Amino acid sequence: MTTVSLTVNGQPVTADVDPRTLLVQFLRENLRLTGTHVGCDTSQCGACVVHLNGQAVKSCTTLAVQANASVVTTIEGISQGGELHPMQAAFREHHGLQCGYCTPGMIMSAIDIVNRKGNALDEQTIRAELEGNLCRCTGYHNIVKAVAAGAQGMAQAPLQQAAE
């Protein structure tokens, strides 16, 4: 066993883990943060995206020991004060989901896109940046609309963007 200490959604966490434990397993099984989903186990679908030190990573191919001494933010950690994060609100408002399985990873990826590319995102940029996130239910039209609206919402709520 290896001891890992990290901050998850603003809370310090220390645990003993098998060195082979994936970050997604640690989050779901040890911490019971089940919003991060396992879709493919091969880093293809993006359902497992979380932020590691402020950058989007696929937690199904990241070891928990690689996150030692890091800050991890999951879908459960992005709302503040009972208010949805602007990207979450945009996905709800623009029906950027159907079954919802891919939604947490899509939202975490979308926030990362805005943090890297800014708030003025065109459809081509959004579609290109979301290539690592798969949705089996939609044609992505509403997801793209939701990401664009969420980016604008994040521009109007800079405190939540800075909290990332």
ZIZI-V462862 format. One record per residue. N is the residue number from 1. RES is the residue in three letters. OMEGA is omega in whole degrees, 0 to 359 (NA if undefined). NEAR is the number of other C-alpha atoms within 8 Angstrom. Layout:
N_RES_OMEGA_NEAR / N_RES_OMEGA_NEAR
This chain:
1_MET_179_6 / 2_THR_178_8 / 3_THR_175_9 / 4_VAL_175_14 / 5_SER_181_11 / 6_LEU_176_13 / 7_THR_181_12 / 8_VAL_181_12 / 9_ASN_176_11 / 10_GLY_182_8 / 11_GLN_176_6 / 12_PRO_181_8 / 13_VAL_173_9 / 14_THR_181_8 / 15_ALA_172_7 / 16_ASP_181_8 / 17_VAL_170_11 / 18_ASP_182_7 / 19_PRO_180_9 / 20_ARG_182_6 / 21_THR_177_11 / 22_LEU_179_12 / 23_LEU_179_14 / 24_VAL_177_14 / 25_GLN_180_10 / 26_PHE_181_12 / 27_LEU_184_12 / 28_ARG_188_12 / 29_GLU_181_8 / 30_ASN_185_7 / 31_LEU_179_7 / 32_ARG_175_7 / 33_LEU_190_10 / 34_THR_176_7 / 35_GLY_176_9 / 36_THR_187_16 / 37_HIS_173_12 / 38_VAL_182_9 / 39_GLY_188_8 / 40_CYS_184_7 / 41_ASP_182_8 / 42_THR_178_7 / 43_SER_182_9 / 44_GLN_192_9 / 45_CYS_178_12 / 46_GLY_180_14 / 47_ALA_185_16 / 48_CYS_185_15 / 49_VAL_172_16 / 50_VAL_175_17 / 51_HIS_177_14 / 52_LEU_185_12 / 53_ASN_175_7 / 54_GLY_180_10 / 55_GLN_180_8 / 56_ALA_174_11 / 57_VAL_175_9 / 58_LYS_187_11 / 59_SER_177_12 / 60_CYS_178_14 / 61_THR_176_10 / 62_THR_178_12 / 63_LEU_178_13 / 64_ALA_180_15 / 65_VAL_176_11 / 66_GLN_180_6 / 67_ALA_179_14 / 68_ASN_179_9 / 69_ALA_182_8 / 70_SER_175_10 / 71_VAL_179_14 / 72_VAL_174_14 / 73_THR_178_15 / 74_THR_179_15 / 75_ILE_180_12 / 76_GLU_186_9 / 77_GLY_185_10 / 78_ILE_177_12 / 79_SER_181_10 / 80_GLN_177_9 / 81_GLY_180_4 / 82_GLY_179_5 / 83_GLU_176_6 / 84_LEU_171_10 / 85_HIS_180_10 / 86_PRO_179_11 / 87_MET_176_17 / 88_GLN_181_10 / 89_ALA_180_10 / 90_ALA_177_14 / 91_PHE_178_15 / 92_ARG_184_9 / 93_GLU_184_8 / 94_HIS_180_10 / 95_HIS_179_10 / 96_GLY_180_15 / 97_LEU_170_12 / 98_GLN_180_7 / 99_CYS_177_6 / 100_GLY_184_7 / 101_TYR_182_7 / 102_CYS_191_14 / 103_THR_180_10 / 104_PRO_179_15 / 105_GLY_177_16 / 106_MET_181_13 / 107_ILE_180_13 / 108_MET_177_14 / 109_SER_181_13 / 110_ALA_178_11 / 111_ILE_178_10 / 112_ASP_178_12 / 113_ILE_180_11 / 114_VAL_180_11 / 115_ASN_180_8 / 116_ARG_190_6 / 117_LYS_181_8 / 118_GLY_188_9 / 119_ASN_181_10 / 120_ALA_183_8 / 121_LEU_175_11 / 122_ASP_184_7 / 123_GLU_181_8 / 124_GLN_179_6 / 125_THR_181_8 / 126_ILE_181_13 / 127_ARG_180_9 / 128_ALA_182_7 / 129_GLU_180_8 / 130_LEU_183_10 / 131_GLU_180_7 / 132_GLY_178_8 / 133_ASN_182_13 / 134_LEU_172_10 / 135_CYS_182_9 / 136_ARG_186_4 / 137_CYS_189_6 / 138_THR_173_9 / 139_GLY_177_6 / 140_TYR_183_8 / 141_HIS_181_7 / 142_ASN_176_12 / 143_ILE_179_12 / 144_VAL_177_12 / 145_LYS_181_10 / 146_ALA_179_15 / 147_VAL_179_14 / 148_ALA_179_14 / 149_ALA_178_10 / 150_GLY_178_14 / 151_ALA_178_16 / 152_GLN_177_10 / 153_GLY_178_11 / 154_MET_177_13 / 155_ALA_181_8 / 156_GLN_180_6 / 157_ALA_186_9 / 158_PRO_180_8 / 159_LEU_178_6 / 160_GLN_178_12 / 161_GLN_181_9 / 162_ALA_180_6 / 163_ALA_177_5 / 164_GLU_NA_7
